[in-house]
Amino acid sequence: MCNIGKIDKIIRLVLGLIIVTWGAITMNFWGIIGIALIGTSLMSFCPLYALLKVNTGCKKG
């Protein structure tokens, strides 16, 4: 199952890496949000998108 397109994946991955790095440097909970962004990027699936019936690029099969 896929509901995240290529551009969305790249944006999530880059933002996730930035947020994880910032969270690690400042030692706060924001790193967890970054991990979630990286995870959804790597899986090409976002549960929130599924609930909202959003698809940013993957073809429905």
C-alpha positions in Angstrom: 0.0 0.0 0.0 1.3 3.4 -0.9 -0.1 6.9 -0.6 3.0 9.1 -0.7 4.5 10.3 -3.9 8.2 10.9 -4.8 8.3 14.6 -4.0 6.4 14.1 -0.7 8.9 11.3 0.2 11.9 13.5 -0.4 10.4 16.4 1.6 9.5 14.1 4.5 13.0 12.5 4.5 14.8 15.8 4.5 12.6 17.4 7.1 12.8 14.3 9.2 16.6 14.3 9.2 16.7 18.0 10.1 14.2 17.5 13.0 15.9 14.4 14.3 19.3 16.2 14.3 17.8 19.3 16.0 16.1 17.1 18.5 19.3 15.3 19.3 21.3 18.5 19.7 18.7 20.2 21.9 17.7 16.9 23.7 14.0 17.4 23.3 11.0 15.3 22.1 11.0 16.8 18.5 13.3 14.0 17.4 10.4 11.6 17.7 8.4 13.6 15.2 11.4 13.5 12.8 11.6 9.7 13.2 7.9 9.4 12.3 8.6 11.5 9.1 11.5 9.4 8.1 9.5 6.2 8.8 6.6 7.2 6.7 8.9 8.3 3.9 10.7 5.0 3.8 7.4 3.0 3.9 5.7 5.3 1.4 2.6 5.2 3.6 1.2 7.8 5.9 -1.6 6.7 8.3 -3.0 10.2 8.5 -3.2 10.4 4.7 -5.1 7.1 4.7 -7.6 8.5 7.2 -8.1 11.7 5.2 -8.1 9.7 1.9 -5.1 11.7 0.5 -2.8 10.3 -2.2 0.1 12.4 -3.3 1.4 10.3 -6.2 1.0 6.6 -5.9 -1.3 4.9 -8.3 -4.3 3.1 -6.9 -4.1 -0.6 -7.6 
